[in-house]
């Protein structure tokens, strides 16, 4: 059909009938929906929250919005403690209050000399109260020693045993 041709009366009636049926079906479908689904409403779920601001010796200081019932330990996991974080003065198993600020101080440090089978022998600063296993962990080595380190200690890492 070119732009100048016109529809005949039967063609007009057919088009009008098809459009009427489509309009009827659309209206019927719309009206058959439950009233609440006619207009979509976004439900707002509010869960009780606590807000905690964490500063100091953490990898990601800032304010965290957490679910009610979150423990300090869980919040500190989100903030990322460093190996210099001193948390012994905080009861980490307690639940957070509605809004609080926590400051994680830097641990007091001691100097320990490391020698033997390590990539970088020399002086290491470790938090006061550290155990040998903490030093080994820092060096990426396994250990189960519970010997407490003191300022000025020398720790010799023996060669790996070959089997």
C-alpha positions in Angstrom: 0.0 0.0 0.0 1.5 3.3 -1.0 1.0 6.6 0.9 -2.0 7.7 -1.2 -4.1 4.6 -0.9 -7.0 4.6 1.6 -8.4 1.8 3.7 -11.8 0.5 2.6 -14.7 0.4 5.0 -14.3 -3.3 5.8 -10.6 -2.8 6.4 -11.4 0.1 8.8 -13.9 -2.0 10.6 -11.4 -4.8 11.0 -8.7 -2.5 12.4 -11.2 -0.9 14.7 -12.4 -4.3 15.9 -8.8 -5.5 16.6 -8.0 -2.3 18.5 -11.2 -2.5 20.5 -10.5 -6.1 21.5 -6.9 -5.2 22.5 -8.2 -2.3 24.6 -10.8 -4.5 26.2 -8.3 -7.2 27.1 -5.8 -4.7 28.5 -8.5 -3.1 30.6 -9.8 -6.5 31.8 -6.3 -7.6 32.7 -5.7 -4.3 34.6 -9.0 -4.5 36.5 -8.5 -8.2 37.4 -5.4 -7.4 39.5 -5.7 -7.1 43.3 -5.9 -3.5 44.3 -2.5 -3.5 46.1 -0.7 -4.6 42.9 -2.2 -1.9 40.7 0.3 0.5 42.1 3.6 -1.0 43.1 4.7 0.1 46.5 8.2 -0.4 47.7 8.1 -2.0 51.1 10.5 -0.4 53.5 12.1 -3.0 55.8 13.7 -1.4 58.8 16.0 -3.5 60.8 17.2 -2.1 64.1 20.7 -0.7 63.6 23.7 0.5 65.6 26.1 3.0 64.5 29.8 2.7 65.5 32.7 5.0 64.6 36.0 3.2 64.7 39.2 5.1 64.8 42.9 4.5 65.5 45.0 1.5 64.6 42.6 -0.1 62.0 42.9 -0.6 58.3 39.5 1.1 57.5 38.6 3.7 60.0 35.1 5.2 59.7 31.5 4.9 60.8 29.7 1.6 60.3 26.0 0.9 60.3 25.5 -2.6 61.6 22.6 -4.8 62.7 21.5 -4.6 66.3 23.2 -7.4 68.2 26.5 -7.0 66.4 29.5 -7.6 68.7 32.5 -5.4 68.9 34.6 -8.2 67.5 32.4 -8.4 64.4 32.7 -4.6 64.0 36.5 -4.7 64.3 36.6 -7.5 61.7 34.9 -5.0 59.3 37.4 -2.2 60.2 40.4 -4.5 59.8 42.7 -4.7 62.8 46.4 -4.3 62.0 49.2 -6.2 63.7 49.8 -3.1 65.8 46.3 -2.9 67.1 45.9 -3.1 70.9 42.5 -4.5 71.8 43.1 -6.0 75.2 41.4 -3.1 77.0 38.2 -3.7 75.0 35.8 -6.5 75.8 35.4 -7.7 72.2 32.5 -10.1 72.9 30.1 -7.4 74.1 27.2 -6.3 71.9 27.4 -2.7 70.5 25.2 0.0 71.8 22.9 2.2 69.6 25.7 4.7 68.9 29.2 4.6 70.1 32.8 5.5 69.2 35.7 3.1 69.6 39.3 4.1 69.5 41.8 1.3 68.9 45.2 2.5 70.2 48.6 1.4 68.8 50.2 -1.3 70.9 53.3 -0.5 72.9 56.2 -2.0 70.9 59.3 -4.0 71.8 62.3 -4.8 69.6 63.2 -8.4 68.9 66.2 -9.5 66.9 65.5 -12.3 64.4 68.3 -14.5 62.9 68.5 -17.8 61.1 66.4 -19.1 58.3 64.4 -16.0 57.4 64.4 -13.9 54.2 65.1 -10.7 56.2 67.0 -11.3 59.4 67.3 -8.2 61.7 65.3 -6.1 64.2 61.5 -6.4 64.3 59.0 -4.3 66.2 56.3 -6.3 67.8 53.5 -5.4 70.2 54.5 -5.8 73.9 53.0 -9.0 75.2 53.6 -10.9 71.9 54.5 -14.6 72.0 57.0 -16.3 69.8 54.1 -17.8 67.7 53.0 -14.2 66.9 56.4 -13.4 65.6 56.5 -16.5 63.5 53.1 -15.6 62.1 54.4 -12.2 61.2 57.3 -13.9 59.4 54.9 -16.3 57.6 56.2 -19.3 59.5 54.4 -22.0 61.5 54.9 -22.2 65.2 53.1 -23.3 68.4 55.5 -21.7 70.9 53.7 -19.8 73.7 57.0 -18.2 75.0 56.4 -14.6 75.8 58.8 -12.2 74.1 60.6 -9.4 75.9 62.3 -6.2 74.7 65.7 -7.1 73.3 65.1 -10.8 72.9 66.9 -12.7 70.1 64.9 -15.4 68.3 66.9 -17.8 66.1 64.8 -19.5 63.4 66.3 -23.0 62.8 66.6 -24.4 59.3 63.6 -26.4 58.0 63.9 -30.1 58.6 64.1 -32.1 55.4 62.5 -35.5 55.2 
